Amino acid sequence: GDRFANYLAIFGLIYHVGFWLMFLTDASWNQLTILFYWKILLDGLLIFPYLRILKRSWLGLFIPIFSMIYPIYMLMILVMTLFYEPEWKGRSI
């Protein structure tokens, strides 16, 4: 239920935001490049089977770009949920 979804959200946040935080460490560029390739590989392993089901395997070419942009998007959503309350048809959701 909700508890499992919360654990997945926390894991996803750590995984994606951790990607950008690794650039704040004193790791060498070689190490950061290797970690970036591992992230792309892991993202690809998780996303590509779904793209095959949709018969849109060619979208896998965008996984490296997605791997860089998605952590920023996820962090923006997290911050917005703290300060923004959406409305639909004049009512709070």
Biopython code that builds the backbone (N, CA, C, O; Angstrom):
import numpy as np
from Bio.PDB.StructureBuilder import StructureBuilder

atoms = [
    (1, "GLY", "N", (0.790, -1.180, 0.000)),
    (1, "GLY", "CA", (0.000, 0.000, 0.000)),
    (1, "GLY", "C", (0.838, 1.252, 0.000)),
    (1, "GLY", "O", (1.834, 1.362, -0.716)),
    (2, "ASP", "N", (0.421, 2.182, 0.807)),
    (2, "ASP", "CA", (1.063, 3.490, 0.862)),
    (2, "ASP", "C", (2.476, 3.421, 1.423)),
    (2, "ASP", "O", (3.351, 4.175, 0.997)),
    (3, "ARG", "N", (2.702, 2.536, 2.363)),
    (3, "ARG", "CA", (4.031, 2.425, 2.967)),
    (3, "ARG", "C", (5.058, 1.997, 1.930)),
    (3, "ARG", "O", (6.153, 2.558, 1.878)),
    (4, "PHE", "N", (4.725, 1.019, 1.109)),
    (4, "PHE", "CA", (5.635, 0.548, 0.068)),
    (4, "PHE", "C", (5.901, 1.654, -0.956)),
    (4, "PHE", "O", (7.034, 1.833, -1.402)),
    (5, "ALA", "N", (4.864, 2.385, -1.320)),
    (5, "ALA", "CA", (5.018, 3.498, -2.265)),
    (5, "ALA", "C", (5.936, 4.570, -1.687)),
    (5, "ALA", "O", (6.743, 5.151, -2.411)),
    (6, "ASN", "N", (5.816, 4.836, -0.383)),
    (6, "ASN", "CA", (6.694, 5.812, 0.262)),
    (6, "ASN", "C", (8.148, 5.344, 0.239)),
    (6, "ASN", "O", (9.050, 6.142, -0.014)),
    (7, "TYR", "N", (8.381, 4.062, 0.500)),
    (7, "TYR", "CA", (9.741, 3.522, 0.458)),
    (7, "TYR", "C", (10.324, 3.621, -0.945)),
    (7, "TYR", "O", (11.497, 3.956, -1.110)),
    (8, "LEU", "N", (9.516, 3.333, -1.950)),
    (8, "LEU", "CA", (9.989, 3.454, -3.329)),
    (8, "LEU", "C", (10.312, 4.904, -3.671)),
    (8, "LEU", "O", (11.304, 5.174, -4.348)),
    (9, "ALA", "N", (9.495, 5.823, -3.218)),
    (9, "ALA", "CA", (9.743, 7.236, -3.485)),
    (9, "ALA", "C", (11.033, 7.705, -2.828)),
    (9, "ALA", "O", (11.803, 8.447, -3.438)),
    (10, "ILE", "N", (11.274, 7.285, -1.603)),
    (10, "ILE", "CA", (12.499, 7.665, -0.905)),
    (10, "ILE", "C", (13.716, 7.066, -1.603)),
    (10, "ILE", "O", (14.728, 7.743, -1.782)),
    (11, "PHE", "N", (13.619, 5.803, -1.995)),
    (11, "PHE", "CA", (14.719, 5.161, -2.715)),
    (11, "PHE", "C", (14.990, 5.889, -4.031)),
    (11, "PHE", "O", (16.144, 6.156, -4.364)),
    (12, "GLY", "N", (13.946, 6.208, -4.770)),
    (12, "GLY", "CA", (14.107, 6.925, -6.035)),
    (12, "GLY", "C", (14.748, 8.288, -5.839)),
    (12, "GLY", "O", (15.605, 8.694, -6.624)),
    (13, "LEU", "N", (14.339, 8.987, -4.801)),
    (13, "LEU", "CA", (14.910, 10.296, -4.520)),
    (13, "LEU", "C", (16.397, 10.175, -4.217)),
    (13, "LEU", "O", (17.203, 10.941, -4.746)),
    (14, "ILE", "N", (16.762, 9.224, -3.375)),
    (14, "ILE", "CA", (18.176, 9.033, -3.042)),
    (14, "ILE", "C", (18.971, 8.655, -4.283)),
    (14, "ILE", "O", (20.074, 9.160, -4.496)),
    (15, "TYR", "N", (18.418, 7.775, -5.094)),
    (15, "TYR", "CA", (19.104, 7.318, -6.307)),
    (15, "TYR", "C", (19.323, 8.466, -7.290)),
    (15, "TYR", "O", (20.432, 8.650, -7.792)),
    (16, "HIS", "N", (18.277, 9.232, -7.564)),
    (16, "HIS", "CA", (18.372, 10.272, -8.575)),
    (16, "HIS", "C", (19.095, 11.521, -8.083)),
    (16, "HIS", "O", (19.921, 12.074, -8.810)),
    (17, "VAL", "N", (18.807, 11.971, -6.879)),
    (17, "VAL", "CA", (19.471, 13.158, -6.362)),
    (17, "VAL", "C", (20.923, 12.822, -6.008)),
    (17, "VAL", "O", (21.811, 13.664, -6.142)),
    (18, "GLY", "N", (21.152, 11.610, -5.564)),
    (18, "GLY", "CA", (22.521, 11.174, -5.291)),
    (18, "GLY", "C", (23.405, 11.259, -6.509)),
    (18, "GLY", "O", (24.608, 11.498, -6.395)),
    (19, "PHE", "N", (22.819, 11.063, -7.678)),
    (19, "PHE", "CA", (23.569, 11.185, -8.920)),
    (19, "PHE", "C", (24.180, 12.572, -9.043)),
    (19, "PHE", "O", (25.361, 12.701, -9.368)),
    (20, "TRP", "N", (23.392, 13.612, -8.787)),
    (20, "TRP", "CA", (23.924, 14.965, -8.895)),
    (20, "TRP", "C", (24.832, 15.319, -7.723)),
    (20, "TRP", "O", (25.773, 16.096, -7.888)),
    (21, "LEU", "N", (24.567, 14.769, -6.556)),
    (21, "LEU", "CA", (25.412, 15.050, -5.397)),
    (21, "LEU", "C", (26.810, 14.472, -5.552)),
    (21, "LEU", "O", (27.753, 14.964, -4.932)),
    (22, "MET", "N", (26.957, 13.436, -6.369)),
    (22, "MET", "CA", (28.280, 12.844, -6.533)),
    (22, "MET", "C", (29.249, 13.829, -7.186)),
    (22, "MET", "O", (30.463, 13.685, -7.038)),
    (23, "PHE", "N", (28.737, 14.819, -7.901)),
    (23, "PHE", "CA", (29.615, 15.812, -8.511)),
    (23, "PHE", "C", (30.177, 16.791, -7.482)),
    (23, "PHE", "O", (31.123, 17.521, -7.779)),
    (24, "LEU", "N", (29.609, 16.815, -6.285)),
    (24, "LEU", "CA", (30.108, 17.690, -5.223)),
    (24, "LEU", "C", (31.204, 17.026, -4.401)),
    (24, "LEU", "O", (31.772, 17.653, -3.508)),
    (25, "THR", "N", (31.502, 15.778, -4.690)),
    (25, "THR", "CA", (32.559, 15.077, -3.972)),
    (25, "THR", "C", (33.905, 15.388, -4.602)),
    (25, "THR", "O", (33.978, 16.075, -5.622)),
    (26, "ASP", "N", (34.959, 14.887, -3.999)),
    (26, "ASP", "CA", (36.298, 15.097, -4.552)),
    (26, "ASP", "C", (36.728, 13.926, -5.440)),
    (26, "ASP", "O", (37.922, 13.688, -5.625)),
    (27, "ALA", "N", (35.758, 13.203, -5.985)),
    (27, "ALA", "CA", (36.060, 12.080, -6.880)),
    (27, "ALA", "C", (36.644, 12.615, -8.190)),
    (27, "ALA", "O", (36.345, 13.729, -8.620)),
    (28, "SER", "N", (37.474, 11.793, -8.798)),
    (28, "SER", "CA", (38.066, 12.194, -10.078)),
    (28, "SER", "C", (37.011, 12.104, -11.180)),
    (28, "SER", "O", (35.981, 11.450, -11.022)),
    (29, "TRP", "N", (37.288, 12.771, -12.290)),
    (29, "TRP", "CA", (36.355, 12.744, -13.411)),
    (29, "TRP", "C", (36.221, 11.347, -13.987)),
    (29, "TRP", "O", (35.164, 10.986, -14.506)),
    (30, "ASN", "N", (37.283, 10.558, -13.899)),
    (30, "ASN", "CA", (37.195, 9.177, -14.373)),
    (30, "ASN", "C", (36.179, 8.385, -13.550)),
    (30, "ASN", "O", (35.367, 7.641, -14.100)),
    (31, "GLN", "N", (36.232, 8.551, -12.230)),
    (31, "GLN", "CA", (35.279, 7.863, -11.362)),
    (31, "GLN", "C", (33.858, 8.341, -11.614)),
    (31, "GLN", "O", (32.927, 7.537, -11.644)),
    (32, "LEU", "N", (33.687, 9.648, -11.795)),
    (32, "LEU", "CA", (32.355, 10.193, -12.052)),
    (32, "LEU", "C", (31.812, 9.705, -13.386)),
    (32, "LEU", "O", (30.619, 9.430, -13.514)),
    (33, "THR", "N", (32.685, 9.598, -14.375)),
    (33, "THR", "CA", (32.261, 9.092, -15.682)),
    (33, "THR", "C", (31.803, 7.647, -15.582)),
    (33, "THR", "O", (30.793, 7.267, -16.175)),
    (34, "ILE", "N", (32.547, 6.842, -14.833)),
    (34, "ILE", "CA", (32.164, 5.433, -14.642)),
    (34, "ILE", "C", (30.821, 5.338, -13.926)),
    (34, "ILE", "O", (29.970, 4.538, -14.315)),
    (35, "LEU", "N", (30.621, 6.143, -12.886)),
    (35, "LEU", "CA", (29.343, 6.137, -12.173)),
    (35, "LEU", "C", (28.207, 6.596, -13.080)),
    (35, "LEU", "O", (27.102, 6.058, -13.003)),
    (36, "PHE", "N", (28.460, 7.576, -13.934)),
    (36, "PHE", "CA", (27.440, 8.046, -14.871)),
    (36, "PHE", "C", (27.058, 6.933, -15.844)),
    (36, "PHE", "O", (25.876, 6.737, -16.127)),
    (37, "TYR", "N", (28.043, 6.207, -16.355)),
    (37, "TYR", "CA", (27.754, 5.096, -17.269)),
    (37, "TYR", "C", (26.960, 3.996, -16.560)),
    (37, "TYR", "O", (26.063, 3.397, -17.154)),
    (38, "TRP", "N", (27.287, 3.730, -15.296)),
    (38, "TRP", "CA", (26.523, 2.734, -14.533)),
    (38, "TRP", "C", (25.080, 3.183, -14.356)),
    (38, "TRP", "O", (24.158, 2.373, -14.447)),
    (39, "LYS", "N", (24.883, 4.483, -14.102)),
    (39, "LYS", "CA", (23.513, 4.995, -13.949)),
    (39, "LYS", "C", (22.737, 4.844, -15.258)),
    (39, "LYS", "O", (21.575, 4.439, -15.246)),
    (40, "ILE", "N", (23.371, 5.167, -16.383)),
    (40, "ILE", "CA", (22.704, 5.017, -17.670)),
    (40, "ILE", "C", (22.370, 3.551, -17.918)),
    (40, "ILE", "O", (21.282, 3.231, -18.397)),
    (41, "LEU", "N", (23.300, 2.667, -17.593)),
    (41, "LEU", "CA", (23.070, 1.236, -17.781)),
    (41, "LEU", "C", (21.901, 0.756, -16.924)),
    (41, "LEU", "O", (21.026, 0.044, -17.417)),
    (42, "LEU", "N", (21.879, 1.134, -15.661)),
    (42, "LEU", "CA", (20.797, 0.717, -14.769)),
    (42, "LEU", "C", (19.460, 1.293, -15.227)),
    (42, "LEU", "O", (18.454, 0.583, -15.254)),
    (43, "ASP", "N", (19.446, 2.573, -15.587)),
    (43, "ASP", "CA", (18.209, 3.173, -16.096)),
    (43, "ASP", "C", (17.745, 2.453, -17.358)),
    (43, "ASP", "O", (16.555, 2.184, -17.524)),
    (44, "GLY", "N", (18.679, 2.146, -18.236)),
    (44, "GLY", "CA", (18.335, 1.441, -19.474)),
    (44, "GLY", "C", (17.766, 0.061, -19.217)),
    (44, "GLY", "O", (16.804, -0.353, -19.864)),
    (45, "LEU", "N", (18.369, -0.663, -18.257)),
    (45, "LEU", "CA", (17.871, -2.003, -17.930)),
    (45, "LEU", "C", (16.448, -1.963, -17.385)),
    (45, "LEU", "O", (15.675, -2.900, -17.583)),
    (46, "LEU", "N", (16.111, -0.889, -16.705)),
    (46, "LEU", "CA", (14.767, -0.763, -16.142)),
    (46, "LEU", "C", (13.754, -0.228, -17.154)),
    (46, "LEU", "O", (12.584, -0.608, -17.114)),
    (47, "ILE", "N", (14.186, 0.639, -18.049)),
    (47, "ILE", "CA", (13.261, 1.304, -18.973)),
    (47, "ILE", "C", (13.104, 0.551, -20.288)),
    (47, "ILE", "O", (12.003, 0.491, -20.834)),
    (48, "PHE", "N", (14.187, -0.022, -20.805)),
    (48, "PHE", "CA", (14.160, -0.611, -22.136)),
    (48, "PHE", "C", (13.125, -1.732, -22.293)),
    (48, "PHE", "O", (12.464, -1.774, -23.330)),
    (49, "PRO", "N", (12.946, -2.640, -21.327)),
    (49, "PRO", "CA", (11.899, -3.661, -21.503)),
    (49, "PRO", "C", (10.506, -3.059, -21.689)),
    (49, "PRO", "O", (9.699, -3.584, -22.456)),
    (50, "TYR", "N", (10.227, -1.974, -20.997)),
    (50, "TYR", "CA", (8.934, -1.313, -21.161)),
    (50, "TYR", "C", (8.815, -0.703, -22.557)),
    (50, "TYR", "O", (7.751, -0.759, -23.175)),
    (51, "LEU", "N", (9.904, -0.124, -23.048)),
    (51, "LEU", "CA", (9.880, 0.446, -24.396)),
    (51, "LEU", "C", (9.663, -0.629, -25.453)),
    (51, "LEU", "O", (9.021, -0.382, -26.474)),
    (52, "ARG", "N", (10.198, -1.818, -25.208)),
    (52, "ARG", "CA", (9.979, -2.923, -26.152)),
    (52, "ARG", "C", (8.522, -3.345, -26.168)),
    (52, "ARG", "O", (7.981, -3.665, -27.227)),
    (53, "ILE", "N", (7.880, -3.350, -25.008)),
    (53, "ILE", "CA", (6.455, -3.695, -24.942)),
    (53, "ILE", "C", (5.642, -2.687, -25.740)),
    (53, "ILE", "O", (4.686, -3.053, -26.424)),
    (54, "LEU", "N", (6.019, -1.431, -25.652)),
    (54, "LEU", "CA", (5.318, -0.379, -26.377)),
    (54, "LEU", "C", (5.692, -0.339, -27.859)),
    (54, "LEU", "O", (5.121, 0.427, -28.635)),
    (55, "LYS", "N", (6.663, -1.179, -28.238)),
    (55, "LYS", "CA", (7.189, -1.183, -29.617)),
    (55, "LYS", "C", (7.768, 0.175, -29.995)),
    (55, "LYS", "O", (7.590, 0.662, -31.111)),
    (56, "ARG", "N", (8.458, 0.763, -29.045)),
    (56, "ARG", "CA", (9.126, 2.051, -29.248)),
    (56, "ARG", "C", (10.572, 1.974, -28.747)),
    (56, "ARG", "O", (11.035, 2.860, -28.028)),
    (57, "SER", "N", (11.267, 0.923, -29.126)),
    (57, "SER", "CA", (12.636, 0.704, -28.663)),
    (57, "SER", "C", (13.559, 1.859, -29.026)),
    (57, "SER", "O", (14.518, 2.132, -28.304)),
    (58, "TRP", "N", (13.288, 2.535, -30.123)),
    (58, "TRP", "CA", (14.145, 3.637, -30.556)),
    (58, "TRP", "C", (14.208, 4.758, -29.520)),
    (58, "TRP", "O", (15.157, 5.543, -29.521)),
    (59, "LEU", "N", (13.215, 4.844, -28.641)),
    (59, "LEU", "CA", (13.246, 5.862, -27.589)),
    (59, "LEU", "C", (14.370, 5.613, -26.586)),
    (59, "LEU", "O", (14.732, 6.500, -25.813)),
    (60, "GLY", "N", (14.920, 4.392, -26.606)),
    (60, "GLY", "CA", (16.057, 4.084, -25.747)),
    (60, "GLY", "C", (17.263, 4.958, -26.025)),
    (60, "GLY", "O", (18.144, 5.084, -25.174)),
    (61, "LEU", "N", (17.318, 5.561, -27.196)),
    (61, "LEU", "CA", (18.417, 6.476, -27.514)),
    (61, "LEU", "C", (18.419, 7.708, -26.611)),
    (61, "LEU", "O", (19.448, 8.362, -26.444)),
    (62, "PHE", "N", (17.270, 8.015, -26.034)),
    (62, "PHE", "CA", (17.159, 9.197, -25.181)),
    (62, "PHE", "C", (17.440, 8.897, -23.705)),
    (62, "PHE", "O", (17.364, 9.806, -22.878)),
    (63, "ILE", "N", (17.753, 7.679, -23.361)),
    (63, "ILE", "CA", (17.999, 7.316, -21.955)),
    (63, "ILE", "C", (19.137, 8.129, -21.342)),
    (63, "ILE", "O", (18.991, 8.568, -20.202)),
    (64, "PRO", "N", (20.271, 8.359, -22.030)),
    (64, "PRO", "CA", (21.316, 9.188, -21.399)),
    (64, "PRO", "C", (20.824, 10.602, -21.059)),
    (64, "PRO", "O", (21.164, 11.141, -20.006)),
    (65, "ILE", "N", (20.036, 11.194, -21.938)),
    (65, "ILE", "CA", (19.502, 12.535, -21.666)),
    (65, "ILE", "C", (18.504, 12.465, -20.515)),
    (65, "ILE", "O", (18.523, 13.302, -19.612)),
    (66, "PHE", "N", (17.633, 11.458, -20.556)),
    (66, "PHE", "CA", (16.651, 11.246, -19.488)),
    (66, "PHE", "C", (17.355, 11.058, -18.145)),
    (66, "PHE", "O", (16.892, 11.567, -17.124)),
    (67, "SER", "N", (18.466, 10.332, -18.143)),
    (67, "SER", "CA", (19.195, 10.055, -16.906)),
    (67, "SER", "C", (19.752, 11.315, -16.280)),
    (67, "SER", "O", (19.958, 11.363, -15.067)),
    (68, "MET", "N", (19.998, 12.328, -17.077)),
    (68, "MET", "CA", (20.527, 13.580, -16.535)),
    (68, "MET", "C", (19.411, 14.545, -16.118)),
    (68, "MET", "O", (19.558, 15.279, -15.141)),
    (69, "ILE", "N", (18.311, 14.545, -16.848)),
    (69, "ILE", "CA", (17.253, 15.525, -16.603)),
    (69, "ILE", "C", (16.283, 15.064, -15.514)),
    (69, "ILE", "O", (15.804, 15.887, -14.734)),
    (70, "TYR", "N", (15.990, 13.780, -15.450)),
    (70, "TYR", "CA", (14.973, 13.278, -14.533)),
    (70, "TYR", "C", (15.270, 13.597, -13.061)),
    (70, "TYR", "O", (14.340, 13.937, -12.329)),
    (71, "PRO", "N", (16.531, 13.503, -12.592)),
    (71, "PRO", "CA", (16.765, 13.864, -11.186)),
    (71, "PRO", "C", (16.378, 15.300, -10.867)),
    (71, "PRO", "O", (15.872, 15.575, -9.779)),
    (72, "ILE", "N", (16.608, 16.215, -11.793)),
    (72, "ILE", "CA", (16.230, 17.612, -11.572)),
    (72, "ILE", "C", (14.710, 17.731, -11.517)),
    (72, "ILE", "O", (14.164, 18.423, -10.658)),
    (73, "TYR", "N", (14.035, 17.054, -12.436)),
    (73, "TYR", "CA", (12.567, 17.056, -12.467)),
    (73, "TYR", "C", (11.996, 16.493, -11.165)),
    (73, "TYR", "O", (11.057, 17.055, -10.602)),
    (74, "MET", "N", (12.557, 15.399, -10.695)),
    (74, "MET", "CA", (12.068, 14.763, -9.469)),
    (74, "MET", "C", (12.265, 15.685, -8.261)),
    (74, "MET", "O", (11.392, 15.768, -7.397)),
    (75, "LEU", "N", (13.386, 16.363, -8.201)),
    (75, "LEU", "CA", (13.645, 17.279, -7.100)),
    (75, "LEU", "C", (12.693, 18.477, -7.153)),
    (75, "LEU", "O", (12.236, 18.948, -6.112)),
    (76, "MET", "N", (12.393, 18.970, -8.350)),
    (76, "MET", "CA", (11.434, 20.069, -8.486)),
    (76, "MET", "C", (10.049, 19.656, -8.000)),
    (76, "MET", "O", (9.374, 20.430, -7.322)),
    (77, "ILE", "N", (9.625, 18.450, -8.339)),
    (77, "ILE", "CA", (8.319, 17.954, -7.885)),
    (77, "ILE", "C", (8.297, 17.868, -6.362)),
    (77, "ILE", "O", (7.312, 18.244, -5.728)),
    (78, "LEU", "N", (9.383, 17.372, -5.780)),
    (78, "LEU", "CA", (9.454, 17.259, -4.322)),
    (78, "LEU", "C", (9.312, 18.622, -3.660)),
    (78, "LEU", "O", (8.542, 18.773, -2.712)),
    (79, "VAL", "N", (10.036, 19.601, -4.144)),
    (79, "VAL", "CA", (9.981, 20.942, -3.559)),
    (79, "VAL", "C", (8.604, 21.558, -3.773)),
    (79, "VAL", "O", (8.072, 22.211, -2.875)),
    (80, "MET", "N", (8.026, 21.357, -4.943)),
    (80, "MET", "CA", (6.702, 21.929, -5.216)),
    (80, "MET", "C", (5.617, 21.346, -4.316)),
    (80, "MET", "O", (4.678, 22.052, -3.949)),
    (81, "THR", "N", (5.732, 20.068, -3.955)),
    (81, "THR", "CA", (4.715, 19.477, -3.090)),
    (81, "THR", "C", (4.731, 20.096, -1.698)),
    (81, "THR", "O", (3.736, 20.032, -0.977)),
    (82, "LEU", "N", (5.850, 20.690, -1.321)),
    (82, "LEU", "CA", (5.932, 21.324, -0.010)),
    (82, "LEU", "C", (5.309, 22.716, 0.007)),
    (82, "LEU", "O", (4.830, 23.167, 1.048)),
    (83, "PHE", "N", (5.309, 23.403, -1.142)),
    (83, "PHE", "CA", (4.881, 24.796, -1.168)),
    (83, "PHE", "C", (3.697, 25.092, -2.070)),
    (83, "PHE", "O", (3.164, 26.200, -2.024)),
    (84, "TYR", "N", (3.273, 24.157, -2.875)),
    (84, "TYR", "CA", (2.220, 24.418, -3.854)),
    (84, "TYR", "C", (1.079, 23.437, -3.658)),
    (84, "TYR", "O", (1.290, 22.228, -3.569)),
    (85, "GLU", "N", (-0.141, 23.974, -3.593)),
    (85, "GLU", "CA", (-1.319, 23.123, -3.465)),
    (85, "GLU", "C", (-2.157, 23.277, -4.729)),
    (85, "GLU", "O", (-2.776, 24.319, -4.944)),
    (86, "PRO", "N", (-2.178, 22.242, -5.564)),
    (86, "PRO", "CA", (-2.892, 22.366, -6.836)),
    (86, "PRO", "C", (-4.412, 22.413, -6.629)),
    (86, "PRO", "O", (-4.951, 21.907, -5.645)),
    (87, "GLU", "N", (-5.066, 23.040, -7.595)),
    (87, "GLU", "CA", (-6.531, 23.097, -7.593)),
    (87, "GLU", "C", (-7.065, 22.553, -8.888)),
    (87, "GLU", "O", (-6.425, 22.651, -9.935)),
    (88, "TRP", "N", (-8.237, 21.979, -8.810)),
    (88, "TRP", "CA", (-8.928, 21.485, -9.993)),
    (88, "TRP", "C", (-10.399, 21.804, -9.827)),
    (88, "TRP", "O", (-11.023, 21.404, -8.845)),
    (89, "LYS", "N", (-10.943, 22.516, -10.776)),
    (89, "LYS", "CA", (-12.335, 22.963, -10.723)),
    (89, "LYS", "C", (-12.615, 23.748, -9.455)),
    (89, "LYS", "O", (-13.676, 23.611, -8.846)),
    (90, "GLY", "N", (-11.646, 24.576, -9.062)),
    (90, "GLY", "CA", (-11.826, 25.448, -7.908)),
    (90, "GLY", "C", (-11.668, 24.766, -6.562)),
    (90, "GLY", "O", (-11.880, 25.399, -5.528)),
    (91, "ARG", "N", (-11.303, 23.492, -6.547)),
    (91, "ARG", "CA", (-11.129, 22.766, -5.277)),
    (91, "ARG", "C", (-9.691, 22.280, -5.143)),
    (91, "ARG", "O", (-9.029, 21.983, -6.137)),
    (92, "SER", "N", (-9.223, 22.203, -3.913)),
    (92, "SER", "CA", (-7.880, 21.675, -3.656)),
    (92, "SER", "C", (-7.878, 20.183, -3.888)),
    (92, "SER", "O", (-8.850, 19.487, -3.595)),
    (93, "ILE", "N", (-6.788, 19.713, -4.411)),
    (93, "ILE", "CA", (-6.662, 18.262, -4.657)),
    (93, "ILE", "C", (-5.971, 17.638, -3.471)),
    (93, "ILE", "O", (-5.754, 16.427, -3.451)),
]
sb = StructureBuilder()
sb.init_structure("model")
sb.init_model(0)
sb.init_chain("A")
sb.init_seg("    ")
for serial, (resi, resn, name, xyz) in enumerate(atoms, 1):
    if name == "N":
        sb.init_residue(resn, " ", resi, " ")
    sb.init_atom(name, np.array(xyz, "f"), 0.0, 1.0, " ", f" {name:<3s}", serial, name[0])
structure = sb.get_structure()
